[in-house]
Amino acid sequence: MTSELGIGWNVVIGYTLAPSEAFEREREYLEENLSFAELVAWDGIGDAAFGYTERLPVRVAYHTPAGHTKGWARVGEHTVWVQVNRSLVPLEEVRPLLEKVVERVSPAMHEHPIVLPDECPAPDHPVLARVFGEVEYARGDAGWECSYISSRGWVLRASSYALSPEALKEEDVSSDRSLAQGTLRQLPTREGMSRLRSTDDSIWRDYVTRDATRQMLQLNFRDAGSGSRPAGVSEADFDELMDVLIEAWRDAIG
């Protein structure tokens, strides 16, 4: 489901593109971050399941209630999840939704490794093939999200979000603060757009905002095994990937 920030609830339903240890990794990560959260094991859902919710009372950003609530489940080699963002939805309300998702787990989720709409760059795009490698798994949403896994074990994900006017202003304030702190740096781009890059050298991550449509594109590129930037990929390589994805994104959102 495409995301809209700052205008109410945001519900995400997803599953892993390929067999992985994502369920275990996510649970271990959340177990280490329980200062303002609750993690509950759920019996009777798939092979294993858990629910997680934050307990932050207030979040200024996007002028919405704080936190998010999610449920994850593992069914054989399949991992599925649901997440409700900035809503303070209680865990007991998310569990039935996760159960419905688990009921729909199918071998076809991995038997059809590449399912992309025309709005996403094709898996054999020359820049994607040269920089990213052979695409083994891919999923996309015309509205707009494009995710790829290469034979090298690299993950590329581009997601677009619609921002409310208030959220766009808040995003500008947050970006200015991050630029001042040095966690982001400004990159040149077309008029009417803003392009920022994370200075964290553990991952390639860009944010592109287009004021006219109040759309923000976030792109992440990493090695799935190490969680770090893919070895041998230069900034010039990543810029080429970004150019391809930004163009596809602009064509899709108008």
Protein Blocks (a to p, Z undefined) as FASTA:
>chain_A
ZZdehiaccddddddfbdcfklmmmmmmmmmmmmlgccdddehiajbdcddddfbfbdfe
hoiaedjddddddehjbccddddehklpafklmmmmmmmmmmmgcfklmmmmbacdfkbc
cfklfklmmmnopcfbdcddfkbccddddfkopacddddddddfklmmmmmmmmmmmmmn
opaccddddehiacdddfbfkbccdddddfklopacddddddfklopacehiafklmmmm
mmmmmmmmmmmnZZ
